[in-house]
Amino acid sequence: MLDHRKAEQAPSLLAYVLRECRDRAGLSRAQVAIRGNISASSIEKWELQGSIPTPDSLAGWFIAVDPPEIYRDRILSLTLQKMFPKELGQRGPFPAQIDEDDLRHLDAFPHPACYHHTTVFDIAAANDAFYQRFQGLKQIEAFVDGPPNLLVWQMCHRAARVQIGSWYDRTHVMLTRFRIEGPGSVPAERIEEITAACRQAPEFEAMWRSDPTPELFDDPTLTLLGDDDSTWENYTMRTYLCGGHGDSLSLLAVVPTGT
C-alpha cells in the first residue's frame, strides 16, 4: 500500500506507484510484460530508474495490472506531470490561501459547505452550517496540529461515528483517497502528522491495507443523524475544484436530497 516514506526513497513518485500497484496485484515484472505485450526491461526502468512509460506501453500495463480507477487516475496524473513538468500538475501554495471572493461564495451556500485541501482534507474555511452539522471539527486540535482536518475528525472524533451513517465505508473511501493522492501533493511532514493522528483509530490498519469497492467511490450520498438524534437524513456530496487555486483547493457542498 502507498507509503509516503517509501515513496520518498523511490526514484520518483510515479515509479513508486507503478511498483506498488504491480505488487498489490501479485504480479512479477515478467508476468506484466507478457500480459501487456511490453518488455520486462521497460518495466524495470520505470520502477527502478524513474523512466516515463510511453502512452502505448502504459496502456498495455493498465491491461496487465488492471488497477482500480483511483490508481489509474493517479498514475495518469503523475505521468503527465513527468512529461510536462512546467505546464501540468502544478498545485497552488500549501496551505492554500483563500480571499474575500472565495468567502462570499462559501457564505452563499445555505447548506453545509467548506473549502478543503483536495488531497489531505485540511479545511481552509467553512460556513456556519458546516461546523454546526459536523460537530467537533473546531476541537480537532486534540488529535492533530494545524487547521481542522476533515479526515482526522472522521477517523478519530466520537461525534463523527455517531453522526455519519455507514461510517466505516465513508471513512474508508476518504482515507484511501488520502493514501493514494496525498503523497507528493503537500509537504511530507503534513502527511506524517495526518497519518499519525488517523492511526489512533482502531480501524486504521484494516482501512489502510485495503481498498473500498468501486461502487463506494462512486457513491455521492451521505447519511447524517438528524437534529432529533432519532432519524437519519440523506444528503448528496459534490466536490468542485476552485478556480484560481490550481487543483490544490476544493469546495465541498453537502445538500439534502429531500427524501
C-alpha positions, 0 to 999 in steps of 0.5 A, a space after each residue: 500500500 502507498 507509503 509516503 516514506 517509501 515513496 520518498 526513497 523511490 526514484 520518483 513518485 510515479 515509479 513508486 506507484 507503478 511498483 506498488 500497484 504491480 505488487 498489490 496485484 501479485 504480479 512479477 515484472 515478467 508476468 506484466 510484460 507478457 500480459 501487456 505485450 511490453 518488455 520486462 526491461 521497460 518495466 524495470 526502468 520505470 520502477 527502478 530508474 524513474 523512466 516515463 512509460 510511453 502512452 502505448 506501453 502504459 496502456 498495455 500495463 493498465 491491461 496487465 495490472 488492471 488497477 482500480 480507477 483511483 490508481 489509474 487516475 493517479 498514475 495518469 496524473 503523475 505521468 503527465 506531470 513527468 512529461 510536462 513538468 512546467 505546464 501540468 500538475 502544478 498545485 497552488 501554495 500549501 496551505 492554500 490561501 483563500 480571499 474575500 471572493 472565495 468567502 462570499 461564495 462559501 457564505 452563499 451556500 445555505 447548506 453545509 459547505 467548506 473549502 478543503 485541501 483536495 488531497 489531505 482534507 485540511 479545511 481552509 474555511 467553512 460556513 456556519 452550517 458546516 461546523 454546526 452539522 459536523 460537530 467537533 471539527 473546531 476541537 480537532 486540535 486534540 488529535 492533530 496540529 494545524 487547521 481542522 482536518 476533515 479526515 482526522 475528525 472522521 477517523 478519530 472524533 466520537 461525534 463523527 461515528 455517531 453522526 455519519 451513517 455507514 461510517 466505516 465505508 465513508 471513512 474508508 473511501 476518504 482515507 484511501 483517497 488520502 493514501 493514494 493522492 496525498 503523497 507528493 501533493 503537500 509537504 511530507 511532514 503534513 502527511 506524517 502528522 495526518 497519518 499519525 493522528 488517523 492511526 489512533 483509530 482502531 480501524 486504521 490498519 484494516 482501512 489502510 491495507 485495503 481498498 473500498 469497492 468501486 461502487 463506494 467511490 462512486 457513491 455521492 450520498 451521505 447519511 447524517 443523524 438528524 437534529 432529533 438524534 432519532 432519524 437519519 437524513 440523506 444528503 448528496 456530496 459534490 466536490 468542485 475544484 476552485 478556480 484560481 487555486 490550481 487543483 490544490 483547493 476544493 469546495 465541498 457542498 453537502 445538500 439534502 436530497 429531500 427524501 
